Amino acid sequence: MSLFRDDGVVLRTQKLGEADRIITFLTRGHGRVRAVARGVRRTKSKFGARLEPFSHVDVQFFARGSELVGRGLPLCTQTETIAAYGGGIVTDYARYTAGTAMLETAERFTDHEGEPAVQQYLLLVGALRTLARGEHAPHLVLDAFLLRSLAVNGYAPSFEDCARCGIHGPNRFFSVAAGGVVCADCRVPGSVVPSAEAVGLLSALLTGDWETADACEPRHVREGSGLVSAYLHWHLERGLRSLRYVEK
């Protein structure tokens, strides 16, 4: 029997029995971890308040055996709050729906429990912090998070050079299947011709150019969000349930 300690973000919770919950975390050192939290649904439980979605916590696990992720679920025995991002998120519909889509995305990109995913973890913590503080429009923060999550998982889209032959851009056409913008010679069926402003916005979100992103017109923001959604769905092979509720 072993004790493990790690930092993690609560992705979701599930009821278990009369008073317990299964908590899904994205942790710094162990990737996605599911653990049982005893008694957290009791009204007097202070422990349970720290284990709500969007919470960034220092958590201690108790596991049978030498590995945290094994045959059975470990127990979550202690937590300390690092940052309660939920307070700045759940009271605003746009922030809440964007944040929920972030949590679902992080879980989908870490489908193997116990495998470290440090970059995805750091991306999620930074995005939730930005969202909770209201530094930028929620849908822009979400699109930036989605693009960067795709990038750290090996699916970075190209917004300048042709994704197929590499010819220098700007290039007019955008193909989800090809991996981003493509030139006229590499154009494939299903390619679209987005506005230069929408492509520029997505490039800014991917690289962290918030001055350009914040100044973009709403119609180009909506166009860019459509491209991000289509690109994400292609690589995840099925859509995010929470994305349909996000305000654009």
C-alpha positions, 0 to 999 in steps of 0.5 A: 500500500502506497501514498502518492501526492500530486497537483491536479485539476478536477475534471468531473465527478460521479456519484458513488453509493450514498455519500461517495464520489468518483473524482476524475483529475488531470494531474501534473505527474500522473496524467488522468487519474480517477479516485474515490473520495469517501463521504464527500456528498454529506452536507457537513463535508468540507472535503467535498467543497474542494473537489468540484470541477475547475478546482486546482488542488494539492491531492493525496492518494492512497493506493493498493500496490506500488502504482497509483493507477492499478487494478482498483481505484485509489482513494483520495484521502486529503486535498488542499486548495491551490486555486478555486477557479470555479468561483470566477467561472460558474457564475457566468454562463459564457465562462462556465460553458467555455470552461466545461468544454476545456475540461472535456477536451483535457479528458479526451486528450488524456485517454490513458490513465496514469500517463503523464501529460504535463503540457496538457495539464499546464495548458488547462491550469493557465486557461482556467486561470485566464478564464476565471479572471475575465482577461479575454472573451471566454470564446477566445480563451476556449479557442486558444486552448483548443488550438494549443491542446491540438498542437501539444498532442501532435495536431498543430494546424498550419495557418501560413505555409501549405500543410501538404507541400510547405509552400510559403503563404499566405494560402487561400484554402483551408482543409481540416483533413490536410492539416490547415491551409493549403495552396491551390495545387494541394487543394482537396475536396471539402476545402473551404476559403476562409477570410484572411482575418479569420485565419489571422485570428487563429494564428494569433490565438495559437501563438498568444498574440492577444492584442490581435485576437481581442481586436478581431471583429465578431463575424471573423471570430465566429468564422474562426470558431467554426474552423477550430470546432471542425478541426477538433472534431476531425482529430477527436473523431467525435464531437464534444458534447459541451461545445454545443452550449458555448456562446459564440 
